[in-house]
Amino acid sequence: MFVSKVYAAAPTLDQMPNLIVNIFGLLFPFAGVALFLMFLYGGIMWLMSTGDPQKIQKAQGTLLWAVVGTIILVCAVVIINTVERFLGLPAGTLTTINF
């Protein structure tokens, strides 16, 4: 039976950078899509509120949290890029998103 090297042994400390890059490579696109869907959902909620103040307030809350999430995501990318520069790593080592 063929066993892949990926599953053959536990990861070692020297493989941590690759693990981090893989996690960020999956996390940021997923977060971007989730934020887009939140903006879309909040906008649709607002359009469908028909002037009801409670529904408008709920839609505004959804849009507010989408903006907060966007700010957090952008700050995370800026922090990661700053750490890359501080450590002297080439740009895009930890993520493929660069400012």
C-alpha positions in Angstrom: 0.0 0.0 0.0 1.3 3.5 -0.9 1.5 6.0 1.9 1.9 9.6 1.1 4.8 11.4 2.8 2.3 14.1 3.9 0.6 11.6 6.2 3.6 9.5 7.1 4.9 11.5 10.0 3.9 14.4 12.2 5.1 17.8 10.9 8.4 19.1 12.3 9.3 22.6 13.4 11.2 23.3 10.1 7.9 22.7 8.2 6.0 25.4 10.2 6.5 28.2 7.7 5.0 26.1 4.9 2.0 25.3 7.2 1.5 29.0 8.0 1.7 29.9 4.3 -0.9 27.2 3.5 -3.2 28.4 6.2 -3.0 32.0 5.1 -3.4 30.9 1.5 -6.8 29.4 2.4 -7.9 31.9 5.0 -7.7 35.2 3.2 -9.7 34.2 0.0 -12.3 32.6 2.2 -12.5 35.7 4.4 -12.8 37.9 1.3 -15.7 35.9 -0.1 -17.4 35.8 3.3 -17.1 39.6 3.6 -18.5 40.1 0.1 -21.5 37.9 1.0 -22.1 39.9 4.2 -22.1 43.1 2.2 -24.5 41.6 -0.3 -26.8 40.2 2.4 -26.8 43.5 4.3 -27.6 45.4 1.1 -30.4 43.1 0.2 -31.8 43.3 3.7 -31.8 47.0 3.5 -33.5 47.0 0.1 -36.2 44.6 1.3 -36.9 46.4 4.5 -39.8 48.4 3.0 -39.1 51.3 5.4 -39.4 49.2 8.6 -37.0 50.8 11.1 -36.2 47.4 12.8 -35.3 45.8 9.5 -33.2 48.8 8.5 -31.4 48.7 11.8 -30.7 45.0 11.4 -29.3 45.6 7.8 -27.2 48.5 9.1 -25.8 46.2 11.8 -24.9 43.6 9.2 -23.2 46.2 7.0 -21.4 47.6 10.1 -19.9 44.2 11.0 -18.9 43.6 7.3 -17.0 46.9 7.5 -15.4 45.9 10.8 -14.4 42.5 9.3 -12.9 44.3 6.2 -10.9 46.5 8.5 -9.6 43.6 10.5 -8.7 41.6 7.3 -6.8 44.6 5.9 -5.0 45.2 9.2 -4.0 41.5 9.3 -2.5 41.7 5.8 -0.6 44.9 6.8 0.7 43.3 9.9 1.8 40.2 8.0 3.5 42.3 5.4 5.3 44.3 8.1 6.5 41.2 9.8 7.8 39.9 6.4 9.7 43.1 5.9 11.0 43.1 9.5 12.3 39.6 9.2 13.8 40.3 5.8 11.6 37.8 4.0 10.8 38.3 0.3 7.4 40.0 -0.2 4.7 37.4 -0.5 6.4 34.8 1.6 3.6 34.4 4.1 0.8 35.6 1.9 0.3 36.4 -1.7 -1.4 39.7 -0.8 0.9 42.7 -0.8 0.3 46.4 -0.2 
